[in-house]
Amino acid sequence: MGAGPALTSANLVPSYSHLIDRSRPWWKNKRLVLLNFWILVLLITSTTNGFDGSMMNGLQSQSQWESAFNHPSGGQLGLLNAIQNIGSLCGLPFAPYMTDNLGRRFSVFFGAWVMIAATVVQTASQSVQMFIGARFMIGFGLTFATSAAPLLITEVAYPSQRAVLTSVYNSLWLFGSIIAAWVTYGTFQVPNSWAWRIPSAIQGLPSVIQVCLIWFVPESPRWLISKGRHAEALKTLAYYHASGNQEDPLVEYEFREITEAINLDREVAAKVGWLTLFQTPGNRRRLRIIIALAFFSQWSGNGLISYYLNKVFDAIGITDDNTQLLVNGGMSIWSFICGITGGLLCDKAGRRTLFLTSMSGMIVFWMLQTVLFAVDVQTNNLLAGHALIAMMFLFNTFCFVLFNFVVSLTIVFNQYVNPIALAALGWKYYLVYLFWLCFEICFLYRYLVETKNRTLEETAALFDGDDTVAAIAMSTAVSAGIVPGPPSVSEKKEVVEEQIEQVSA
């Protein structure tokens, strides 16, 4: 059964790290290679999401799209961009129930089908109303896919790869952005409506791949156990994590840990409701960080670059469509490189360190952007405008090293308000984000916790205290036979009887 339990730094919570087979790299393990291939099918969900922002940036620089929809501006342009996330908000009340009741794979499958149908309508749009309706449905379907895919990734991934894969999931948003940026640049020279219809159609390609392959992806062992399908869950864990050996110590530990956690979840769920989020210090800390990070991920100035880059360029005198599309494509590649780098560093440098470093860099380069924007507008200095582009790249270096309702809500605000505020305030609107960035870094420094090299259960100790989480982990370890548990009633009875016999003798 392996060595005794490894302990966390607090020497309280048994860990699985000593149970992981480190004798060969994952790429030499056929089962892990296959598992990671299936996880790739889930990772492209983020690509679909990232495709949209860059596509809309590119389409706004295409005269063909502008002409087809009568040069939208102000509130109408804001609605065209925001409507996808309005659709996402409408899907949020239903997505968790489908994910929990029908399975992670079914939720991804359903969301992908909705997005395929929506991209067909978007590609065939004959009016701005039709285009808006299609984008609403894309957002609606995307909610189901993005609610299930990250969960399934974390629940089937090999433990030592989980942190990297979840970070890569977020970074692949940028891969979709790259594809969209260069597709819109490539179709720029098409003289008719296919200049924007081709990118619209390609947006549905990841969903087509998912519909074709999702049923080959293993279902979540956690979901299977929650539905009483323990044998299937154990078989899945063993097949991918231990080459089919159901008695492998890691598999046994994972299986019992999941079972114990689900049993505890059920006990807690019977006694708690939404108000529980506010009742304990640990839950309030969780809620505070979740809401803050959701806001910060969208209200850090990145919304201007993601959806309204062409409007910024127009304001600083760079109006050539070809130049705008080239910069959009280059920025997408740079952001992707920075995002992947940050994802790979998350367990080495630590998430808190990355957040604080990123926020510091973002403040510096956003400040420089604001100054250069003001100089360009007030002095008509084209060199300042070109320098502003360089600052955007440097800002993204830090921004992309950086949950569902709050994210969607903030994106809707971003996409609807940004074009109106930018048109009204010009470079002064950048000051709003500058002050907000300063607030963000102060908040993160005060409240963000470090989760480097911790399991989900160990991370919970940071919020609820070591004693609570140690009880869960110790119960798992006792069930797995890794550590001895307290004597049962029958064992105590035997001891008492032996003592009586000894006294009688």
Secondary structure by P-SEA (a helix, b strand, c coil): cccccccccccccccccccccccccccccaaaaaaaaaaaaaaaaaaaaaaaaaaaaaaaacaaaaaaaccccaaaaaaaaaaaaaaaaaacccaaaaaaaccaaaaaaaaaaaaaaaaaaaaacccaaaaaaaaaaaaaaaaaaaacaaaaaaacccccaaaaaaaaaaaaaaaaaaaaaaaaaaacccccccaaaaaaaacaaaaaaaaaccccccccaaaaaaacaaaaaaaaaaacccccccccaaaaaaaaaaaaaaaaaaaaaaccccccccccaaaaaaaaaaaaaaaaacccccccccccaaaaaaaaccccaaaaaaaaaaaaaaaaaaaaaaaaacccccaaaaaaaaaaaaaaaaaaaaaaaaaaaacccaaaaaaaaaaaaaaaacccccccaaaaaaaaaaaacaaaaaaaccaaaaaaaaaaaaaaaaaaaccccccccccaaaaaaacccaaaaaaaaaaaaaaaccccccccaaaaaaaaaaaaaaaac
